[in-house]
Structures are given as structure tokens and as C-alpha cells.
Amino acid sequence: MIRPQHEFVFWKFVIAAIVVVSDYVVNGYHLMALHEKIHYLKPGDIMLGGIFTLHWTDTETYSCTQIRPLREIFRVEAMAYAIDEMNKRTDILPGLRLGFQILDDCGTEQSSLAAVLHFVPGDIHKVPDDGCTCPDIERRVDIVGIIGPPLSTNAIPTSKLLNLFHMPQISHAATSDELSNKRIHPYFLRTVPPESQRAQAIVDLLLHFNWTYVFTINSAESYGRNAIDKFTAAAPESICVAEHLELSSELLTDEGFDKVVEKMLNNSNARVVVLFSLTREADRLFSALKRAKAEKIFTFITTDREALDLGQGGHAGSVAGGLFVGSVKTVVSGLNDHFKSLLPEHHIENPWFMEYYNQYLNCSERNNSCNVDFHVQESQTYASGVADAVYAYAFALDKMRRDLCPGNITCEKLKEAARDGDQLLDYLHNDTFIGCNGETRFDSKGDIMAKYPLFVLQYVNDRYELVNVGKVDTNTDTVFIDQPINWNTGNVPPRSRCGEPCGAGQVAAFRQDGCCWDCWTCYHNEIINTNHSGCEKCPSGFWPTSDFTLCEKIKPTYIKWTDGVAICLVTLAIVGEIITIFVCIFYIRHCKHVVIKASSRELSSILLFGIFLSFAMIFGFITQPSQISCLLNRLGFMLCFTIIYAPILARANRIYRIFSAAKRSAKPPPMISPCSQVTQALMCISVQVIINVVWIFLVRPIPLEVMPIRTERRVELYCNITEAEVITSVAYNLLLLILCCLCAFKTRRVPDNYNESRHIAWTVYTVLVIWCAFIPTYFAIKDAVTKVAILSMAVLVNAWVNLVFMFFPKLVTVQRAESVAV
């Protein structure tokens, strides 16, 4: 049955087959008769068909003529040898024997199609039974799969025809990329990599050595153009062609070749050349290089065949140091000895053997004294694809046997099941076989992924030889170099790129030619975008990683407990708190002393609380900013100043009013009692409390992460104290301070024995100077850490000044009075 998805293709091929068969009937029926008469047959339980190209064809008479090179008969014997080896194994297809029938297609599409028609099921290839006997025509054998033909031009039409009959086909030498199209060639597989894989191997080689700016040169004919097209299709955008040059011996004179070399020399950035050329054009190119004395300037990348031809053509010195991708050829173990054992005096089953033997050794069937030392060293490397095809069929059939008859050695069902081409094709695709290159399997396109040998033409043993220095694995796009390479530039690979690779944090700006580039450095706070075409700024608070590909969050900066500034501030605060507590204890112990009583114990208590709160605020400033710490800092910052200045103002005002009233009458002024003084101080403090509460409602206290300079890697963490809030609070506290100064100034001439006003004057004058320095410094500095340090220092100095000037003199006076009394 025909698969539904192949219905359209089926009818298309039916029409093609009718045309082919018609042409075959008219022009080539004798080819079918030739296949029936001359073939290589070895019966077996399961039969494989082989189509090989052993002769040349006369296109006018459609007849096979002269035999082809020795490697063709070597391939025929490789199939026979591989099948014989499989039959000897007891673990592969036990109880069953593989057989084969091999036909010669003479290299033409017609004869290849005739061979396929001989193998396919049915009787379309037989002469109608009209009563005559045809003793030369043998009965057709049942073929389950075909090996060959080797030429892509023949494999393409035969594959299309075999699709009609769902018969698998494995070619050992057809390399056309068209055969990888499974929509058109679903039953085609091959044991040789397609042409595009060698182009991919060259691309992998260029990428491995970072040769991203190269010349491409090809000869002006089908081979060179097709090869360069395959390379261009496989090359990624990162490989740029400096200039594509095409060589033609018919169109270019020596002067023309000299101009080609001149173009190459004028581009100093491109020193690697990808070359696909016939020997004639390449020979003239290297002659031009020699005339220009540029033999050692360029490194050529080509195939091993072209390198060998150039080396033998006298240009080895110019080609040496280049890299050459070899053909995937592997010697079939034991095949060489088998081939050498085939002698004329032995019975040879191969019908074409004596023809090859006579042609290449100048012998005849009657001459048994011929030299039997065949020159098979070069020919045997072409046979591995044939052997791998046999192994693929054998392993697939054995896997089918194990699935059909699990646990049984023999399996009669396999003979019938093997004729199901669809089932056999599935096993071929899904099974792994042990081939000449080890474990091998077909990919989804029916191809095998190759590992190409890598050669260098080097001077060895007084002559130039191709030396294997590694391999290119196109399956993983990996290049393996396992031998040192003598480059034409010395010990290091040549440089062939239009610009140095951009470093971290740089992007390539391509010039008008689209190949060369200049590197532009991104700003410190920028990363390279995903397509490496430009720079992108990191968001605020983020900074590029070391490779400039990602933005990472910057760890915020704030005063830490371990910082030197923090240690100094905390030390001063702790000492201040201890002394403040000591003064409080001293005042409590001497609360009845006249000096203590005269200084207003109640206001002194408020003042001491304000000083203690000022010292405690240092711990809040140094603590890592959080919502709670910001709330406490904003409440306590200006409030601690107000708690200090409010009682000082009340005290200074009391002194001023007492002495001012004494000049007019003996009656004391109103509201000079301790309770009145405390009330006045609390009223002043409440105003600051109201200001703080209003600002907290207006601007919620939260920690902020701010990047003050976008081009510097620094994020500051601090509480959101706005400048307006600071100005409002500072203005109010400055008003209190100025009123204190005014009262202190007016009471400067009080009696000497009443020095309280002097202490107030010293305090407020000193604090006023401190404020005059603090205010502009605070608003001028933008660094949050420095601001916190300046703020802490202002609070500390303010507290210490009040503690020293307002309390130390009283402590000394009280202590002296007690000493005198004692």
C-alpha cells in the first residue's frame, strides 16, 4: 500500500517511471539483458542488491566500454567480503545467510534505473511469455535492500524510483545534499557524509582558530562554484569574506592572476584563504604568488586532494603550513589480504575481476606468471562505505530477528518480514551498528555524521608529505589538534580577522563594509545588550558584572559599627552618657545645695535629659537605616536640640526679667517660679514635636537607596530626611538659640557673684558658632555617609558644650564648698 503522504509523490514517480521505462525499451533493452547475463550472484536466505559503476559508457550507443579505476572493483569485493564476514559470525543472524546480486550501471542514469527495475518486486523487467525460451535470462531474486549506486547523478533518480516500491537504498559514495531531503528521498540512506558536511568542517576549522576574515577563491566551473556555495551557506555571520575571487585560465592571463594576488596583498587583515579550485587554476595562482614573492604570507584551507596535487605540482613550499580537510576513508580490516589472495589460477566468482586484472597488470587469462602485487593502498580506502552499508543491513535485520523471535536462534518469520521495506527502514534508522569507524548510526536525514581527518603539508624526510595533525567532528562542531603544526608564520597560528576581539564592556561598531569593526567602550554603568550591538544602562542601584552581560544590585553603603568614624563617635557618645549620668547622680545627692537650687533643678533636669538624648541619638544614626530607626532619628534629631535650648532660654529669660524688674521696683516679675519655667520650656519643646509629627505625616519615614552619581558604583542607604524638614527644624531651633544669645547678651552685666548668665552666654555663643559651621556644610555635602558623620559630630559637640559649660562649673563650685566646709 502507498502511504497517504506519498500519494502525490507516487503518481509523480509513476509518470517518471513510465518515461524512463519507455526510454529504456527504446534505447537500452540490451542493458537489462546485460544485467541478466553478467552479474555477481551469491545465493542466500536474505538477498541484498548492489549497483556499482565498473565501466564507462558510450553515450551514443548506450553500451559499456572501458573499465574504470581499480577502486571500483575493490568496492565490489568489499561488499562480497563484508557479507562473507557477517555470515561467519554466530551472533549476527544465526541460522541465516546473507546473499547478494551485484550489477554494473556503467555510470549512466538509464542503466542505473534498469538495474533498479531488475531488483524491484514484480515482472516488469521480463520479456512477455510468448512461448519462446530465453536460456540466458535467469530467474529474478528477491532483494530486501540495495547498496549503491555510487554517483549522485544516478542515486537521485534511482531513489525516486525505489520510493514507489518502499525499498531501502544505502549509497556508499553519493554525496549530493539533495539526497538528504526526506520528503523526496525517504528510503535513501548513505554511509558517506554529504558535501555540506565537508564545508561545515572547514567552517568549524575557521571558528576554532578565530579566522573570521578570509578570502574565498574558486575555479570558474561547477566543482569550484558548488563547493564555495556550500561553504557560504554553512558559514555563520561571524565569518566574513574579505573578497570572493573566481579564477578562470581561459579568461585570465598571467597579468590577471598577478592582479588577484595584488588584491590579496593589499588587504593586510585577511591572511587565510579558503580554496576550491581545479589544479590548473590553482597552479597559476601559486605561480603568481611566487612572482610576487608572497609564498609564505597566506595560509590556505582546502581539501587533501587539492593540497596533494599542488604539492606534486611544485608549489609545496607555498601550500605548506596550510590546513587541509581530508576525506572520510577507513581501511576495512582484512580486505587488503583478501583482495591480494584473488589470483587468476583460482576460481574467481567475480565476473569482472579478470577484466580488471588484465587491464591493470598487463596480463591475460592464459598467463599465470603475472605479478600479483596489486597496488591497492590507495584503492582500499574507498571500500569502507560499502562495508558499512552491509553492516547496517546486517545489524538492522538481526535486531528485527530478535524482536520477531525473542529467545529463538532461528527465525523463519524474518525472511518474509525483511521484504517489508517500511519496517526495515525503521530498523535502519533506529538501530546502531558497528562499522569501520566504530559505533555508527544514521541521523534523521539518513546521513552519518563524519569525523574528517585534518592534514598539514610539511617537510618530512627530505620531502613534503601530508601529516595527520587532528580531526574535525562535524557532529559536535569540534576541532581536535593532537600534533604540533608548523605554521608558515612560525609557532603561532596566523591572524586573519578584521579587528581584534572586543574586550569586556566593549561592543563592535562595524564599518561600511560590514566586516571590519572598531571597539567602543561602554560607560561604567552600562552592559552589552543581548545582540551585542550596543550598550544599555543599568537601572539605578545596579552595576554591570565583570563580563558586562548582567546588571547586579549594588550593596548599599552606610556607616557601619566597625568603621573608624563610627568607633570614634560611639566612644564619645558612651563617655558623654556616663558623665551625664554621673552629673545626674551628683545633682540628686546635692539637690539641697544653694548652687544647685539657684540653677533651677527642674530646668537642669530637662537640660540633662536633652544632653543624654543627644548622646543616645548617635547610636540611631549609626544603626543600619530601617523604617523604625528612621522614625526615631527624625523624631529625636531636632528634638534633642530643642530639649536643650528650651530650658536654657527659660533660664536666661528668667534672669533677664529678674534684673530688669529690680531696676524698676522690688516686686519680683511674674512667672519666675520653677513650675512656670518648666511650663515655658515644655511649650517650646511642644512646638518642635508638632513640627516633627507634621513632617512624619507628610513624608513617611523610610530608608532610601540612592545612587548619587550614575557613573560611579556607589549606592547610599540613608533615612529620607528632606531638606525642607531640616530647614524648618533648624530655623526653629536657631530662633531659640538667637533668643538665648539675646538674653545672654542683655544679662552680661549682672553682678559677678551671679555667674549663671556667663555660663549661658559661653554656651550659646559657642553653639551658635558651631551651627554657623554645620548648616552650610550639611547642605553642601552630597555624600550621605559624610552627612551622617557631620550630623553626628554636630549633635555630639552641642551636647558636650552644654555639658561642660552648664554643669562642670557648678560641680566644681559645689565640690570646693564641701571641701572648705570640711
WOLINTA-V63489 format. One record per pair of residues at least 12 apart in sequence whose C-alpha atoms are under 8 Angstrom apart, sorted by the first residue. I is the first residue (numbers start at 0). GAP is how many residues later the second one is. Records with the same first field share a line. If there is no record, write none. Layout:
I=GAP ; GAP
//
This chain:
1=162
8=175
9=153 ; 154
12=147 ; 148 ; 151
13=150
16=144
19=90 ; 93
23=86 ; 90
26=35
27=34 ; 82 ; 83
30=32 ; 80 ; 83
31=79 ; 82 ; 83 ; 86 ; 93
32=104
34=68 ; 69 ; 80 ; 83
35=100 ; 101 ; 102
36=99 ; 100 ; 101
37=65 ; 313
38=62 ; 63 ; 64 ; 65 ; 312
39=60 ; 61 ; 62 ; 63 ; 309 ; 310 ; 311
40=58 ; 59 ; 60 ; 61
41=57 ; 58 ; 59
42=55 ; 56 ; 57 ; 58
43=52 ; 53 ; 54 ; 55 ; 56
44=51 ; 52 ; 53 ; 54 ; 370
45=50 ; 51 ; 52 ; 53 ; 96 ; 97 ; 98 ; 369 ; 372
46=51 ; 52 ; 53 ; 54 ; 94 ; 95 ; 96 ; 97 ; 98
47=50 ; 51 ; 52 ; 53 ; 95 ; 96 ; 97 ; 98 ; 99
48=51 ; 52 ; 53 ; 54 ; 70 ; 94 ; 95 ; 96 ; 97 ; 98
49=50 ; 51 ; 52 ; 53 ; 96 ; 97 ; 98 ; 99
50=51 ; 52 ; 53 ; 54 ; 61 ; 64 ; 95 ; 96 ; 97 ; 98 ; 99
51=20 ; 23 ; 24 ; 50 ; 51 ; 52 ; 53 ; 54 ; 96 ; 97 ; 98
52=15 ; 19 ; 51 ; 52 ; 53 ; 54 ; 96 ; 97
53=13 ; 14 ; 18 ; 19 ; 50 ; 51 ; 52 ; 53
54=12 ; 13 ; 49 ; 50 ; 51 ; 52
55=12 ; 50 ; 51
56=49 ; 50 ; 51
63=42
66=288 ; 289
69=286 ; 290 ; 306 ; 309
70=305 ; 307 ; 308 ; 309 ; 311 ; 312
72=279 ; 280 ; 283
73=265 ; 305 ; 306 ; 308 ; 309
74=307 ; 308 ; 311
75=26
76=262 ; 273
77=257 ; 305 ; 306 ; 308 ; 309
78=307 ; 308 ; 311
79=20
80=254 ; 257
81=305 ; 308 ; 309
82=15 ; 16 ; 307
83=14
85=12 ; 305 ; 308
91=302 ; 303 ; 306
92=301 ; 304 ; 305 ; 308
93=315 ; 316
94=314 ; 315 ; 316
95=314
102=12
104=44
106=44 ; 47
107=46
108=44 ; 45 ; 48 ; 49
111=37 ; 42 ; 46
112=41 ; 44 ; 45 ; 48
115=42 ; 45 ; 46
117=22
118=21 ; 22 ; 23 ; 24
119=22 ; 23 ; 42 ; 45 ; 47
120=21 ; 22 ; 44
142=276
143=23 ; 24 ; 274 ; 275 ; 276 ; 277
144=22 ; 23 ; 24 ; 25 ; 248 ; 276
145=21 ; 22 ; 23 ; 24
146=22 ; 23 ; 24 ; 25 ; 239 ; 242 ; 243
147=21 ; 22 ; 23 ; 24 ; 25
148=22 ; 23 ; 24 ; 25
149=21 ; 22 ; 23 ; 24
150=22 ; 23
151=21 ; 22 ; 23 ; 24
154=16 ; 19
155=22 ; 23
158=26 ; 28 ; 29
159=24 ; 25
161=25
162=22 ; 23 ; 24
164=256
165=21 ; 254 ; 255 ; 256
166=20 ; 254 ; 255
167=19 ; 20 ; 21 ; 253 ; 254 ; 256 ; 257
168=18 ; 19 ; 20 ; 21
169=18 ; 19 ; 20 ; 21 ; 219
170=17 ; 18 ; 19 ; 20 ; 21 ; 214 ; 215 ; 218
171=18 ; 19 ; 20 ; 213 ; 214 ; 217
172=17 ; 18 ; 19 ; 212
173=16 ; 18 ; 20
174=17 ; 18 ; 19 ; 20
175=18 ; 19
176=17 ; 18 ; 19
179=14 ; 265 ; 266 ; 267
180=264
181=263
186=238
187=258
188=253 ; 256 ; 257 ; 258
189=199 ; 256 ; 257 ; 258
190=194 ; 195 ; 197 ; 198 ; 256 ; 257
191=136 ; 193 ; 255 ; 256 ; 258
192=254 ; 255 ; 256 ; 257
193=253
194=32 ; 35
195=34 ; 35 ; 38
196=252 ; 253 ; 277
197=127 ; 254
198=28 ; 31 ; 32 ; 35
199=31 ; 34 ; 35 ; 274
200=124 ; 251 ; 271 ; 272 ; 273 ; 276
201=29 ; 99 ; 100 ; 123
202=28 ; 31 ; 32
203=268 ; 270 ; 273 ; 274 ; 275
204=267 ; 274
205=33
206=32
207=270 ; 271
208=284
209=286 ; 287
210=28 ; 61 ; 284 ; 285 ; 286
211=26 ; 27 ; 28 ; 284 ; 285 ; 286
212=26 ; 27 ; 28 ; 29 ; 56 ; 57 ; 59 ; 283 ; 284 ; 285 ; 302
213=25 ; 26 ; 27 ; 28 ; 29 ; 56 ; 57 ; 58 ; 59 ; 60 ; 282 ; 283
214=26 ; 27 ; 28 ; 29 ; 30 ; 49 ; 55 ; 56 ; 57 ; 58 ; 59
215=12 ; 25 ; 26 ; 27 ; 28 ; 29 ; 57 ; 58 ; 59
216=27 ; 28 ; 29 ; 30 ; 56 ; 57 ; 58 ; 59 ; 60
217=27 ; 28 ; 29 ; 57 ; 58 ; 59
218=27 ; 28 ; 29 ; 57 ; 58 ; 59 ; 62 ; 63
219=26 ; 27 ; 28
222=53 ; 54
223=52 ; 53 ; 54
226=49
227=48
239=275
240=274
241=28 ; 273
244=15
246=30 ; 34
247=33
248=31 ; 32 ; 35
253=30 ; 34
256=27 ; 28 ; 31
257=30 ; 31 ; 34
260=24 ; 27 ; 28 ; 31
268=226 ; 227 ; 228 ; 229 ; 230
269=225 ; 226 ; 227 ; 228
270=26 ; 27 ; 28 ; 223 ; 224 ; 225
271=26 ; 27 ; 28 ; 29 ; 222 ; 224
272=25 ; 26 ; 27 ; 28
273=26 ; 27 ; 28
274=25 ; 26 ; 27
275=26 ; 27 ; 30
276=29
277=28
278=27 ; 30 ; 31
281=28
282=27 ; 30 ; 32
285=29 ; 32
286=28
294=22 ; 23
295=21 ; 22 ; 192 ; 193
296=191 ; 192
297=190
298=20 ; 22 ; 23 ; 24 ; 189 ; 195
299=19 ; 21 ; 22 ; 23
300=21 ; 22 ; 23 ; 24
301=21 ; 22 ; 23
302=21 ; 22 ; 23 ; 24
303=20 ; 21 ; 22 ; 23 ; 151 ; 162
304=21
306=12 ; 17 ; 150
307=158
310=146 ; 153
315=141 ; 148
318=138
319=136 ; 137 ; 138 ; 139 ; 167 ; 168
320=135 ; 136 ; 137 ; 164 ; 165 ; 166 ; 167
321=134 ; 135 ; 165 ; 166
322=131 ; 132 ; 133 ; 134
323=130 ; 131 ; 132
324=127 ; 128 ; 129 ; 130
325=126 ; 127 ; 128 ; 129
326=125 ; 126
327=122 ; 123 ; 124 ; 125
328=52 ; 53 ; 55
329=51 ; 52 ; 53 ; 54 ; 106 ; 107
330=49 ; 50 ; 51 ; 52 ; 53 ; 105
331=48 ; 49 ; 51 ; 52 ; 55 ; 104
332=103
334=45
335=40 ; 44
339=32 ; 33 ; 34
342=29
343=21 ; 24
344=23
383=52
386=48 ; 49
387=47 ; 48
390=42 ; 43 ; 44
391=36 ; 40 ; 41 ; 43
392=35
394=36 ; 37 ; 38
395=28 ; 31 ; 32 ; 35 ; 37
396=17 ; 21 ; 27 ; 30
398=28 ; 32
399=14 ; 24 ; 27
400=13
427=14
428=12 ; 13 ; 14 ; 15 ; 17
429=12
448=24 ; 25 ; 26
449=23 ; 24 ; 25
450=20 ; 21 ; 22 ; 23 ; 24
451=19 ; 20 ; 21 ; 22
452=15 ; 16 ; 17 ; 18 ; 19
453=14 ; 15 ; 16 ; 17 ; 18
454=12 ; 13 ; 14 ; 15
455=12 ; 13 ; 29
457=28
467=15
468=12 ; 13 ; 14 ; 15 ; 16
469=12 ; 13
497=17 ; 18 ; 19
498=17 ; 18 ; 19
501=17
503=42 ; 43 ; 44
504=16 ; 17 ; 21 ; 22 ; 23 ; 42 ; 43
505=13 ; 14 ; 15 ; 16 ; 22
506=12 ; 13 ; 14 ; 15 ; 21 ; 25 ; 26 ; 27 ; 28
507=12 ; 24 ; 25
508=24
521=13
522=188
523=20 ; 187 ; 188
524=12 ; 13 ; 17 ; 18 ; 19 ; 185 ; 186 ; 187 ; 188
525=12 ; 17 ; 18 ; 22
526=17 ; 21 ; 22 ; 23 ; 24
527=20 ; 21
528=20
529=19
537=13
538=12
539=166 ; 167 ; 170
540=12 ; 13 ; 164 ; 165 ; 166 ; 173 ; 174
541=12
542=170
553=159 ; 160 ; 161
554=160
555=149 ; 158 ; 159 ; 160 ; 161
556=157 ; 158 ; 159 ; 160 ; 228
557=66 ; 158 ; 159 ; 160 ; 226 ; 227
558=63 ; 64 ; 65 ; 226 ; 229
559=62 ; 63 ; 64
560=61 ; 62
564=224
565=56
568=49 ; 223 ; 224 ; 227
569=48 ; 49
571=224
572=42 ; 43 ; 45 ; 223
573=41
575=36 ; 39 ; 224
576=35 ; 38 ; 39
579=28 ; 31 ; 32 ; 223
582=224 ; 228
583=21 ; 24
585=225
592=221
594=215 ; 218 ; 219
595=214
598=157
599=51 ; 74
601=72 ; 76
602=44 ; 45 ; 48 ; 71 ; 74 ; 75 ; 78
603=43
605=37 ; 38 ; 41
606=36 ; 37 ; 38 ; 40 ; 41
607=36 ; 195
608=34
609=30 ; 31 ; 32 ; 33 ; 34
610=29 ; 33 ; 188 ; 189 ; 191 ; 192
611=187
612=23 ; 27
613=23 ; 26 ; 27 ; 181 ; 182 ; 185
614=180 ; 181 ; 184
616=16 ; 19 ; 20
617=174 ; 177 ; 178
619=12 ; 13
620=12 ; 167 ; 171
621=166
624=78 ; 92 ; 93 ; 94
625=76 ; 77 ; 93
626=74 ; 75 ; 76
629=71 ; 72 ; 73 ; 89 ; 90
630=65 ; 70 ; 71
633=58 ; 62 ; 67 ; 87
634=54 ; 57 ; 58
637=50 ; 91 ; 92 ; 95
638=46 ; 49 ; 50
640=92 ; 154
641=42 ; 43 ; 46 ; 91 ; 94
642=38 ; 42
644=88 ; 91 ; 92 ; 95
645=34 ; 35 ; 36 ; 38 ; 39 ; 90
646=30 ; 31 ; 34
647=92 ; 112
648=32 ; 87 ; 88 ; 90 ; 91 ; 94
649=27 ; 28 ; 30 ; 31
650=26
651=88 ; 91 ; 92 ; 105 ; 108
652=87 ; 90
653=18 ; 23
654=92 ; 102
655=87 ; 88 ; 90 ; 91
656=12
658=88 ; 91
687=41 ; 44
690=37 ; 38
691=37
694=30
700=18 ; 19 ; 20
701=17 ; 18
702=14 ; 15 ; 16 ; 17
703=12 ; 13 ; 14 ; 15 ; 16
704=12 ; 13
707=74 ; 75
715=67 ; 68 ; 69
716=67
717=66 ; 67
722=56
736=27 ; 31
737=30
739=20 ; 21 ; 24
740=20 ; 23 ; 24
743=13 ; 14 ; 16 ; 17
744=16
747=13
758=46 ; 47
759=45 ; 46
761=43
762=38 ; 39 ; 42 ; 43
765=35
766=31 ; 34
769=24 ; 27 ; 28
770=23
773=16 ; 17 ; 20
777=12 ; 13
//
